[in-house]
Amino acid sequence: EAARRHTAHLDGLDWDVILVRDKEFRARSTPSGKIILHTGCFDLLKTDEEIASIIAHEVKSVNL
């Protein structure tokens, strides 16, 4: 129940992952549910789990 109260504002967000062609390792998110990943992230992140951890971090940022 407590977790639900803290995440209710995320209901109904239309999540999008946007890739930016750039060699920089950068990820960010917007309050509207957009997650922006620069393609430079994939030079270091090789597994699905590593990529998922970056996306999860950005979802958490929207939740703050």
MARKE-979583 format. One record per atom (N, C-alpha, C, O, CB): residue number from 1; residue in three letters; x, y, z. Coordinates in steps of 0.2 Angstrom, whole numbers. Glycine has a CB too. Example, Ala and Ser with C-alpha at 12.3 -4.5 7.8 and 13.67 -1.06 7.14 Angstrom:
BEGIN
{seq = 1&type = ala&X = 66&Y = -28&Z = 39} $
{seq = 1&type = ala&X = 62&Y = -22&Z = 39} $
{seq = 1&type = ala&X = 66&Y = -16&Z = 39} $
{seq = 1&type = ala&X = 71&Y = -17&Z = 42} $
{seq = 1&type = ala&X = 57&Y = -22&Z = 45} $
{seq = 2&type = ser&X = 64&Y = -11&Z = 35} $
{seq = 2&type = ser&X = 68&Y = -5&Z = 36} $
{seq = 2&type = ser&X = 64&Y = 0&Z = 39} $
{seq = 2&type = ser&X = 67&Y = 6&Z = 40} $
{seq = 2&type = ser&X = 70&Y = -3&Z = 29} $
END
This chain:
BEGIN
{seq = 1&type = glu&X = 4&Y = -6&Z = 0} $
{seq = 1&type = glu&X = 0&Y = 0&Z = 0} $
{seq = 1&type = glu&X = 4&Y = 6&Z = 0} $
{seq = 1&type = glu&X = 3&Y = 11&Z = -4} $
{seq = 1&type = glu&X = -5&Y = 0&Z = 6} $
{seq = 2&type = ala&X = 10&Y = 6&Z = 4} $
{seq = 2&type = ala&X = 14&Y = 12&Z = 4} $
{seq = 2&type = ala&X = 17&Y = 13&Z = -2} $
{seq = 2&type = ala&X = 18&Y = 19&Z = -5} $
{seq = 2&type = ala&X = 19&Y = 12&Z = 10} $
{seq = 3&type = ala&X = 20&Y = 8&Z = -6} $
{seq = 3&type = ala&X = 23&Y = 9&Z = -12} $
{seq = 3&type = ala&X = 18&Y = 11&Z = -17} $
{seq = 3&type = ala&X = 20&Y = 16&Z = -21} $
{seq = 3&type = ala&X = 26&Y = 2&Z = -15} $
{seq = 4&type = arg&X = 12&Y = 9&Z = -17} $
{seq = 4&type = arg&X = 6&Y = 12&Z = -22} $
{seq = 4&type = arg&X = 5&Y = 19&Z = -21} $
{seq = 4&type = arg&X = 5&Y = 23&Z = -26} $
{seq = 4&type = arg&X = 0&Y = 8&Z = -20} $
{seq = 5&type = arg&X = 5&Y = 22&Z = -15} $
{seq = 5&type = arg&X = 4&Y = 29&Z = -14} $
{seq = 5&type = arg&X = 10&Y = 33&Z = -17} $
{seq = 5&type = arg&X = 9&Y = 38&Z = -20} $
{seq = 5&type = arg&X = 4&Y = 30&Z = -6} $
{seq = 6&type = his&X = 16&Y = 30&Z = -17} $
{seq = 6&type = his&X = 22&Y = 34&Z = -19} $
{seq = 6&type = his&X = 23&Y = 33&Z = -27} $
{seq = 6&type = his&X = 27&Y = 37&Z = -30} $
{seq = 6&type = his&X = 28&Y = 31&Z = -16} $
{seq = 7&type = thr&X = 19&Y = 28&Z = -30} $
{seq = 7&type = thr&X = 20&Y = 28&Z = -37} $
{seq = 7&type = thr&X = 14&Y = 29&Z = -41} $
{seq = 7&type = thr&X = 13&Y = 28&Z = -47} $
{seq = 7&type = thr&X = 22&Y = 21&Z = -39} $
{seq = 8&type = ala&X = 8&Y = 31&Z = -38} $
{seq = 8&type = ala&X = 2&Y = 32&Z = -41} $
{seq = 8&type = ala&X = 2&Y = 37&Z = -47} $
{seq = 8&type = ala&X = -1&Y = 37&Z = -52} $
{seq = 8&type = ala&X = -3&Y = 34&Z = -36} $
{seq = 9&type = his&X = 7&Y = 42&Z = -46} $
{seq = 9&type = his&X = 7&Y = 47&Z = -51} $
{seq = 9&type = his&X = 10&Y = 44&Z = -58} $
{seq = 9&type = his&X = 10&Y = 48&Z = -63} $
{seq = 9&type = his&X = 12&Y = 53&Z = -49} $
{seq = 10&type = leu&X = 13&Y = 38&Z = -58} $
{seq = 10&type = leu&X = 16&Y = 35&Z = -64} $
{seq = 10&type = leu&X = 11&Y = 32&Z = -68} $
{seq = 10&type = leu&X = 12&Y = 30&Z = -74} $
{seq = 10&type = leu&X = 21&Y = 30&Z = -62} $
{seq = 11&type = asp&X = 5&Y = 30&Z = -65} $
{seq = 11&type = asp&X = -1&Y = 27&Z = -69} $
{seq = 11&type = asp&X = -2&Y = 31&Z = -75} $
{seq = 11&type = asp&X = -3&Y = 37&Z = -74} $
{seq = 11&type = asp&X = -7&Y = 26&Z = -64} $
{seq = 12&type = gly&X = -3&Y = 28&Z = -80} $
{seq = 12&type = gly&X = -5&Y = 32&Z = -86} $
{seq = 12&type = gly&X = 0&Y = 35&Z = -90} $
{seq = 12&type = gly&X = -1&Y = 38&Z = -95} $
{seq = 12&type = gly&X = -10&Y = 36&Z = -84} $
{seq = 13&type = leu&X = 6&Y = 35&Z = -88} $
{seq = 13&type = leu&X = 12&Y = 38&Z = -92} $
{seq = 13&type = leu&X = 13&Y = 34&Z = -98} $
{seq = 13&type = leu&X = 13&Y = 28&Z = -97} $
{seq = 13&type = leu&X = 18&Y = 39&Z = -87} $
{seq = 14&type = asp&X = 14&Y = 37&Z = -103} $
{seq = 14&type = asp&X = 15&Y = 34&Z = -110} $
{seq = 14&type = asp&X = 23&Y = 34&Z = -110} $
{seq = 14&type = asp&X = 26&Y = 38&Z = -113} $
{seq = 14&type = asp&X = 12&Y = 37&Z = -116} $
{seq = 15&type = trp&X = 26&Y = 28&Z = -108} $
{seq = 15&type = trp&X = 33&Y = 28&Z = -108} $
{seq = 15&type = trp&X = 36&Y = 27&Z = -115} $
{seq = 15&type = trp&X = 34&Y = 23&Z = -119} $
{seq = 15&type = trp&X = 36&Y = 22&Z = -103} $
{seq = 16&type = asp&X = 41&Y = 31&Z = -116} $
{seq = 16&type = asp&X = 45&Y = 31&Z = -123} $
{seq = 16&type = asp&X = 52&Y = 31&Z = -121} $
{seq = 16&type = asp&X = 55&Y = 34&Z = -117} $
{seq = 16&type = asp&X = 43&Y = 37&Z = -127} $
{seq = 17&type = val&X = 56&Y = 27&Z = -125} $
{seq = 17&type = val&X = 63&Y = 27&Z = -125} $
{seq = 17&type = val&X = 65&Y = 30&Z = -131} $
{seq = 17&type = val&X = 64&Y = 27&Z = -137} $
{seq = 17&type = val&X = 66&Y = 19&Z = -124} $
{seq = 18&type = ile&X = 69&Y = 35&Z = -131} $
{seq = 18&type = ile&X = 72&Y = 39&Z = -137} $
{seq = 18&type = ile&X = 79&Y = 38&Z = -137} $
{seq = 18&type = ile&X = 83&Y = 39&Z = -132} $
{seq = 18&type = ile&X = 70&Y = 46&Z = -136} $
{seq = 19&type = leu&X = 82&Y = 36&Z = -143} $
{seq = 19&type = leu&X = 89&Y = 35&Z = -144} $
{seq = 19&type = leu&X = 92&Y = 41&Z = -147} $
{seq = 19&type = leu&X = 89&Y = 43&Z = -152} $
{seq = 19&type = leu&X = 91&Y = 29&Z = -147} $
{seq = 20&type = val&X = 97&Y = 44&Z = -144} $
{seq = 20&type = val&X = 100&Y = 50&Z = -147} $
{seq = 20&type = val&X = 107&Y = 47&Z = -150} $
{seq = 20&type = val&X = 111&Y = 44&Z = -146} $
{seq = 20&type = val&X = 101&Y = 56&Z = -142} $
{seq = 21&type = arg&X = 108&Y = 48&Z = -156} $
{seq = 21&type = arg&X = 115&Y = 46&Z = -159} $
{seq = 21&type = arg&X = 120&Y = 51&Z = -157} $
{seq = 21&type = arg&X = 121&Y = 56&Z = -160} $
{seq = 21&type = arg&X = 114&Y = 45&Z = -167} $
{seq = 22&type = asp&X = 124&Y = 48&Z = -152} $
{seq = 22&type = asp&X = 129&Y = 52&Z = -149} $
{seq = 22&type = asp&X = 134&Y = 48&Z = -145} $
{seq = 22&type = asp&X = 132&Y = 43&Z = -142} $
{seq = 22&type = asp&X = 127&Y = 58&Z = -144} $
{seq = 23&type = lys&X = 141&Y = 49&Z = -146} $
{seq = 23&type = lys&X = 145&Y = 44&Z = -142} $
{seq = 23&type = lys&X = 146&Y = 45&Z = -135} $
{seq = 23&type = lys&X = 149&Y = 41&Z = -131} $
{seq = 23&type = lys&X = 152&Y = 45&Z = -145} $
{seq = 24&type = glu&X = 143&Y = 50&Z = -132} $
{seq = 24&type = glu&X = 143&Y = 52&Z = -125} $
{seq = 24&type = glu&X = 139&Y = 46&Z = -121} $
{seq = 24&type = glu&X = 133&Y = 44&Z = -123} $
{seq = 24&type = glu&X = 140&Y = 59&Z = -124} $
{seq = 25&type = phe&X = 141&Y = 44&Z = -115} $
{seq = 25&type = phe&X = 137&Y = 40&Z = -111} $
{seq = 25&type = phe&X = 133&Y = 44&Z = -107} $
{seq = 25&type = phe&X = 135&Y = 48&Z = -102} $
{seq = 25&type = phe&X = 142&Y = 36&Z = -106} $
{seq = 26&type = arg&X = 126&Y = 45&Z = -109} $
{seq = 26&type = arg&X = 122&Y = 49&Z = -106} $
{seq = 26&type = arg&X = 115&Y = 46&Z = -106} $
{seq = 26&type = arg&X = 113&Y = 43&Z = -111} $
{seq = 26&type = arg&X = 122&Y = 56&Z = -109} $
{seq = 27&type = ala&X = 111&Y = 47&Z = -100} $
{seq = 27&type = ala&X = 104&Y = 45&Z = -100} $
{seq = 27&type = ala&X = 100&Y = 50&Z = -96} $
{seq = 27&type = ala&X = 103&Y = 52&Z = -91} $
{seq = 27&type = ala&X = 103&Y = 37&Z = -97} $
{seq = 28&type = arg&X = 94&Y = 51&Z = -98} $
{seq = 28&type = arg&X = 90&Y = 56&Z = -94} $
{seq = 28&type = arg&X = 83&Y = 54&Z = -95} $
{seq = 28&type = arg&X = 81&Y = 50&Z = -99} $
{seq = 28&type = arg&X = 92&Y = 63&Z = -95} $
{seq = 29&type = ser&X = 79&Y = 57&Z = -91} $
{seq = 29&type = ser&X = 72&Y = 56&Z = -91} $
{seq = 29&type = ser&X = 68&Y = 62&Z = -90} $
{seq = 29&type = ser&X = 71&Y = 67&Z = -87} $
{seq = 29&type = ser&X = 69&Y = 51&Z = -86} $
{seq = 30&type = thr&X = 62&Y = 62&Z = -92} $
{seq = 30&type = thr&X = 57&Y = 68&Z = -91} $
{seq = 30&type = thr&X = 51&Y = 66&Z = -87} $
{seq = 30&type = thr&X = 50&Y = 60&Z = -87} $
{seq = 30&type = thr&X = 55&Y = 71&Z = -98} $
{seq = 31&type = pro&X = 48&Y = 71&Z = -84} $
{seq = 31&type = pro&X = 42&Y = 70&Z = -80} $
{seq = 31&type = pro&X = 37&Y = 67&Z = -84} $
{seq = 31&type = pro&X = 32&Y = 63&Z = -81} $
{seq = 31&type = pro&X = 40&Y = 76&Z = -76} $
{seq = 32&type = ser&X = 37&Y = 67&Z = -90} $
{seq = 32&type = ser&X = 31&Y = 65&Z = -95} $
{seq = 32&type = ser&X = 32&Y = 57&Z = -97} $
{seq = 32&type = ser&X = 28&Y = 55&Z = -100} $
{seq = 32&type = ser&X = 30&Y = 69&Z = -101} $
{seq = 33&type = gly&X = 38&Y = 54&Z = -94} $
{seq = 33&type = gly&X = 39&Y = 47&Z = -96} $
{seq = 33&type = gly&X = 43&Y = 46&Z = -102} $
{seq = 33&type = gly&X = 44&Y = 40&Z = -104} $
{seq = 33&type = gly&X = 33&Y = 44&Z = -97} $
{seq = 34&type = lys&X = 47&Y = 51&Z = -104} $
{seq = 34&type = lys&X = 52&Y = 50&Z = -109} $
{seq = 34&type = lys&X = 59&Y = 48&Z = -106} $
{seq = 34&type = lys&X = 61&Y = 51&Z = -102} $
{seq = 34&type = lys&X = 53&Y = 56&Z = -114} $
{seq = 35&type = ile&X = 62&Y = 43&Z = -109} $
{seq = 35&type = ile&X = 68&Y = 41&Z = -107} $
{seq = 35&type = ile&X = 73&Y = 42&Z = -113} $
{seq = 35&type = ile&X = 72&Y = 39&Z = -118} $
{seq = 35&type = ile&X = 69&Y = 33&Z = -104} $
{seq = 36&type = ile&X = 78&Y = 46&Z = -112} $
{seq = 36&type = ile&X = 83&Y = 47&Z = -117} $
{seq = 36&type = ile&X = 89&Y = 44&Z = -116} $
{seq = 36&type = ile&X = 92&Y = 45&Z = -111} $
{seq = 36&type = ile&X = 83&Y = 55&Z = -118} $
{seq = 37&type = leu&X = 91&Y = 40&Z = -121} $
{seq = 37&type = leu&X = 98&Y = 36&Z = -120} $
{seq = 37&type = leu&X = 102&Y = 38&Z = -126} $
{seq = 37&type = leu&X = 100&Y = 38&Z = -132} $
{seq = 37&type = leu&X = 97&Y = 29&Z = -120} $
{seq = 38&type = his&X = 108&Y = 40&Z = -125} $
{seq = 38&type = his&X = 113&Y = 41&Z = -130} $
{seq = 38&type = his&X = 116&Y = 35&Z = -132} $
{seq = 38&type = his&X = 117&Y = 30&Z = -128} $
{seq = 38&type = his&X = 118&Y = 47&Z = -128} $
{seq = 39&type = thr&X = 117&Y = 34&Z = -139} $
{seq = 39&type = thr&X = 120&Y = 28&Z = -141} $
{seq = 39&type = thr&X = 127&Y = 26&Z = -138} $
{seq = 39&type = thr&X = 129&Y = 20&Z = -138} $
{seq = 39&type = thr&X = 120&Y = 28&Z = -149} $
{seq = 40&type = gly&X = 130&Y = 31&Z = -136} $
{seq = 40&type = gly&X = 137&Y = 30&Z = -132} $
{seq = 40&type = gly&X = 136&Y = 25&Z = -126} $
{seq = 40&type = gly&X = 141&Y = 22&Z = -124} $
{seq = 40&type = gly&X = 140&Y = 36&Z = -130} $
{seq = 41&type = cys&X = 130&Y = 25&Z = -123} $
{seq = 41&type = cys&X = 129&Y = 20&Z = -118} $
{seq = 41&type = cys&X = 130&Y = 13&Z = -120} $
{seq = 41&type = cys&X = 133&Y = 9&Z = -116} $
{seq = 41&type = cys&X = 122&Y = 21&Z = -115} $
{seq = 42&type = phe&X = 129&Y = 11&Z = -126} $
{seq = 42&type = phe&X = 130&Y = 4&Z = -128} $
{seq = 42&type = phe&X = 137&Y = 2&Z = -130} $
{seq = 42&type = phe&X = 138&Y = -4&Z = -131} $
{seq = 42&type = phe&X = 126&Y = 3&Z = -135} $
{seq = 43&type = asp&X = 141&Y = 7&Z = -129} $
{seq = 43&type = asp&X = 149&Y = 5&Z = -130} $
{seq = 43&type = asp&X = 151&Y = 2&Z = -123} $
{seq = 43&type = asp&X = 156&Y = -2&Z = -123} $
{seq = 43&type = asp&X = 153&Y = 12&Z = -131} $
{seq = 44&type = leu&X = 148&Y = 4&Z = -118} $
{seq = 44&type = leu&X = 149&Y = 1&Z = -111} $
{seq = 44&type = leu&X = 144&Y = -5&Z = -109} $
{seq = 44&type = leu&X = 146&Y = -9&Z = -106} $
{seq = 44&type = leu&X = 150&Y = 6&Z = -106} $
{seq = 45&type = leu&X = 138&Y = -4&Z = -110} $
{seq = 45&type = leu&X = 133&Y = -8&Z = -108} $
{seq = 45&type = leu&X = 132&Y = -14&Z = -113} $
{seq = 45&type = leu&X = 130&Y = -12&Z = -119} $
{seq = 45&type = leu&X = 126&Y = -4&Z = -107} $
{seq = 46&type = lys&X = 133&Y = -20&Z = -111} $
{seq = 46&type = lys&X = 133&Y = -25&Z = -116} $
{seq = 46&type = lys&X = 127&Y = -30&Z = -115} $
{seq = 46&type = lys&X = 125&Y = -33&Z = -120} $
{seq = 46&type = lys&X = 140&Y = -29&Z = -116} $
{seq = 47&type = thr&X = 125&Y = -31&Z = -109} $
{seq = 47&type = thr&X = 120&Y = -36&Z = -108} $
{seq = 47&type = thr&X = 113&Y = -32&Z = -107} $
{seq = 47&type = thr&X = 112&Y = -26&Z = -106} $
{seq = 47&type = thr&X = 121&Y = -40&Z = -102} $
{seq = 48&type = asp&X = 108&Y = -36&Z = -108} $
{seq = 48&type = asp&X = 101&Y = -33&Z = -107} $
{seq = 48&type = asp&X = 100&Y = -31&Z = -100} $
{seq = 48&type = asp&X = 97&Y = -26&Z = -99} $
{seq = 48&type = asp&X = 96&Y = -39&Z = -109} $
{seq = 49&type = glu&X = 103&Y = -34&Z = -95} $
{seq = 49&type = glu&X = 103&Y = -33&Z = -88} $
{seq = 49&type = glu&X = 106&Y = -26&Z = -87} $
{seq = 49&type = glu&X = 103&Y = -22&Z = -83} $
{seq = 49&type = glu&X = 106&Y = -38&Z = -84} $
{seq = 50&type = glu&X = 111&Y = -24&Z = -90} $
{seq = 50&type = glu&X = 115&Y = -18&Z = -89} $
{seq = 50&type = glu&X = 111&Y = -12&Z = -92} $
{seq = 50&type = glu&X = 110&Y = -7&Z = -89} $
{seq = 50&type = glu&X = 122&Y = -18&Z = -92} $
{seq = 51&type = ile&X = 108&Y = -13&Z = -98} $
{seq = 51&type = ile&X = 103&Y = -8&Z = -101} $
{seq = 51&type = ile&X = 97&Y = -7&Z = -97} $
{seq = 51&type = ile&X = 95&Y = -2&Z = -96} $
{seq = 51&type = ile&X = 101&Y = -10&Z = -108} $
{seq = 52&type = ala&X = 94&Y = -13&Z = -94} $
{seq = 52&type = ala&X = 88&Y = -12&Z = -90} $
{seq = 52&type = ala&X = 90&Y = -8&Z = -84} $
{seq = 52&type = ala&X = 85&Y = -5&Z = -81} $
{seq = 52&type = ala&X = 86&Y = -19&Z = -88} $
{seq = 53&type = ser&X = 96&Y = -9&Z = -81} $
{seq = 53&type = ser&X = 97&Y = -5&Z = -75} $
{seq = 53&type = ser&X = 97&Y = 2&Z = -76} $
{seq = 53&type = ser&X = 95&Y = 6&Z = -72} $
{seq = 53&type = ser&X = 104&Y = -8&Z = -72} $
{seq = 54&type = ile&X = 100&Y = 4&Z = -82} $
{seq = 54&type = ile&X = 100&Y = 11&Z = -84} $
{seq = 54&type = ile&X = 93&Y = 14&Z = -84} $
{seq = 54&type = ile&X = 91&Y = 19&Z = -82} $
{seq = 54&type = ile&X = 104&Y = 13&Z = -90} $
{seq = 55&type = ile&X = 89&Y = 10&Z = -88} $
{seq = 55&type = ile&X = 82&Y = 12&Z = -89} $
{seq = 55&type = ile&X = 78&Y = 12&Z = -82} $
{seq = 55&type = ile&X = 74&Y = 17&Z = -81} $
{seq = 55&type = ile&X = 78&Y = 7&Z = -94} $
{seq = 56&type = ala&X = 79&Y = 7&Z = -78} $
{seq = 56&type = ala&X = 76&Y = 7&Z = -71} $
{seq = 56&type = ala&X = 78&Y = 13&Z = -67} $
{seq = 56&type = ala&X = 74&Y = 16&Z = -64} $
{seq = 56&type = ala&X = 78&Y = 1&Z = -67} $
{seq = 57&type = his&X = 85&Y = 15&Z = -68} $
{seq = 57&type = his&X = 87&Y = 21&Z = -64} $
{seq = 57&type = his&X = 83&Y = 27&Z = -67} $
{seq = 57&type = his&X = 81&Y = 32&Z = -63} $
{seq = 57&type = his&X = 95&Y = 22&Z = -65} $
{seq = 58&type = glu&X = 82&Y = 28&Z = -73} $
{seq = 58&type = glu&X = 78&Y = 34&Z = -76} $
{seq = 58&type = glu&X = 71&Y = 34&Z = -74} $
{seq = 58&type = glu&X = 68&Y = 39&Z = -72} $
{seq = 58&type = glu&X = 79&Y = 34&Z = -83} $
{seq = 59&type = val&X = 68&Y = 28&Z = -73} $
{seq = 59&type = val&X = 61&Y = 27&Z = -71} $
{seq = 59&type = val&X = 61&Y = 30&Z = -64} $
{seq = 59&type = val&X = 56&Y = 33&Z = -62} $
{seq = 59&type = val&X = 58&Y = 20&Z = -71} $
{seq = 60&type = lys&X = 66&Y = 28&Z = -60} $
{seq = 60&type = lys&X = 66&Y = 30&Z = -53} $
{seq = 60&type = lys&X = 67&Y = 37&Z = -52} $
{seq = 60&type = lys&X = 64&Y = 41&Z = -48} $
{seq = 60&type = lys&X = 72&Y = 27&Z = -49} $
{seq = 61&type = ser&X = 70&Y = 40&Z = -57} $
{seq = 61&type = ser&X = 71&Y = 48&Z = -57} $
{seq = 61&type = ser&X = 64&Y = 51&Z = -58} $
{seq = 61&type = ser&X = 63&Y = 56&Z = -55} $
{seq = 61&type = ser&X = 76&Y = 50&Z = -62} $
{seq = 62&type = val&X = 60&Y = 48&Z = -62} $
{seq = 62&type = val&X = 53&Y = 51&Z = -64} $
{seq = 62&type = val&X = 49&Y = 50&Z = -57} $
{seq = 62&type = val&X = 45&Y = 55&Z = -56} $
{seq = 62&type = val&X = 50&Y = 48&Z = -70} $
{seq = 63&type = asn&X = 50&Y = 45&Z = -53} $
{seq = 63&type = asn&X = 47&Y = 44&Z = -47} $
{seq = 63&type = asn&X = 48&Y = 49&Z = -42} $
{seq = 63&type = asn&X = 44&Y = 49&Z = -37} $
{seq = 63&type = asn&X = 48&Y = 37&Z = -45} $
{seq = 64&type = leu&X = 54&Y = 52&Z = -42} $
{seq = 64&type = leu&X = 56&Y = 57&Z = -36} $
{seq = 64&type = leu&X = 51&Y = 63&Z = -36} $
{seq = 64&type = leu&X = 52&Y = 67&Z = -31} $
{seq = 64&type = leu&X = 63&Y = 59&Z = -37} $
END
